Amino acid sequence: MLKKILIIFAFLLIAGGALFAIYKMKGVDVPEIEHVKVVSEEKIISDSVHSYSINDLSGECQADDKIFCAIEQTVKCTISPDLAICNKEFVPGFVLGKTEEAIRPTQISFEIVKIKPIPGTQDISVYTKSDCDAIWFGLCKGTVIYSLSRKENKWAVTNIYALEE
């Protein structure tokens, strides 16, 4: 009988401790990661279509928007991976790879549609309406999403996705 009383008492003690911990934590504010500040510190270019051709690829990005410049760098490196600006730290590795099967586009155009924070990180997803003159893994036509993260005070494209339409 004493054993049953001790087990019930231990159970009530544990349950009471858990309820007390929940009560104490209820008043504690959990800090939120402010993704909006990360995105809002950049000037967002979303009102025009930007077009690039293999015949007129210039070097560095001239825009003030670091997010736009990261996308532009990836687009230029998709067209011509041998450009001096193509650095595997700021462009996904597969963009710079040489493949026999995948024909690279010679023209790409894009318009930034939406910039969305990735929950739980400081990274962002940039949604674009894109078009090109090749298939290139399906990553330059329709809705193309660029995942970006911060590296050395710049935005770096870490991956590229496409939504099936």
MOZIKA-V726799 format. One record per residue. N is the residue number from 1. SS is DSSP state (H for helix, E for strand, L for the rest). Layout:
n->N ss->SS
n->N ss->SS
//
This chain:
n->1 ss->L
n->2 ss->H
n->3 ss->H
n->4 ss->H
n->5 ss->H
n->6 ss->H
n->7 ss->H
n->8 ss->H
n->9 ss->H
n->10 ss->H
n->11 ss->H
n->12 ss->H
n->13 ss->H
n->14 ss->H
n->15 ss->H
n->16 ss->H
n->17 ss->H
n->18 ss->H
n->19 ss->H
n->20 ss->H
n->21 ss->H
n->22 ss->H
n->23 ss->H
n->24 ss->H
n->25 ss->H
n->26 ss->H
n->27 ss->L
n->28 ss->L
n->29 ss->L
n->30 ss->L
n->31 ss->L
n->32 ss->L
n->33 ss->L
n->34 ss->L
n->35 ss->H
n->36 ss->H
n->37 ss->H
n->38 ss->H
n->39 ss->H
n->40 ss->H
n->41 ss->L
n->42 ss->L
n->43 ss->L
n->44 ss->L
n->45 ss->L
n->46 ss->L
n->47 ss->L
n->48 ss->L
n->49 ss->L
n->50 ss->E
n->51 ss->E
n->52 ss->E
n->53 ss->E
n->54 ss->H
n->55 ss->H
n->56 ss->H
n->57 ss->L
n->58 ss->L
n->59 ss->L
n->60 ss->L
n->61 ss->L
n->62 ss->L
n->63 ss->L
n->64 ss->L
n->65 ss->L
n->66 ss->H
n->67 ss->H
n->68 ss->H
n->69 ss->H
n->70 ss->H
n->71 ss->H
n->72 ss->H
n->73 ss->H
n->74 ss->H
n->75 ss->H
n->76 ss->H
n->77 ss->H
n->78 ss->H
n->79 ss->H
n->80 ss->L
n->81 ss->L
n->82 ss->L
n->83 ss->L
n->84 ss->L
n->85 ss->L
n->86 ss->L
n->87 ss->L
n->88 ss->L
n->89 ss->L
n->90 ss->L
n->91 ss->L
n->92 ss->L
n->93 ss->H
n->94 ss->H
n->95 ss->H
n->96 ss->H
n->97 ss->L
n->98 ss->L
n->99 ss->L
n->100 ss->L
n->101 ss->L
n->102 ss->L
n->103 ss->L
n->104 ss->L
n->105 ss->L
n->106 ss->L
n->107 ss->E
n->108 ss->E
n->109 ss->E
n->110 ss->E
n->111 ss->E
n->112 ss->E
n->113 ss->E
n->114 ss->E
n->115 ss->E
n->116 ss->E
n->117 ss->E
n->118 ss->L
n->119 ss->L
n->120 ss->L
n->121 ss->L
n->122 ss->L
n->123 ss->L
n->124 ss->E
n->125 ss->E
n->126 ss->E
n->127 ss->E
n->128 ss->E
n->129 ss->E
n->130 ss->E
n->131 ss->E
n->132 ss->E
n->133 ss->L
n->134 ss->L
n->135 ss->L
n->136 ss->H
n->137 ss->H
n->138 ss->H
n->139 ss->L
n->140 ss->L
n->141 ss->L
n->142 ss->E
n->143 ss->E
n->144 ss->E
n->145 ss->E
n->146 ss->E
n->147 ss->E
n->148 ss->E
n->149 ss->E
n->150 ss->E
n->151 ss->E
n->152 ss->L
n->153 ss->L
n->154 ss->E
n->155 ss->E
n->156 ss->E
n->157 ss->E
n->158 ss->E
n->159 ss->E
n->160 ss->E
n->161 ss->E
n->162 ss->E
n->163 ss->E
n->164 ss->L
n->165 ss->L
//
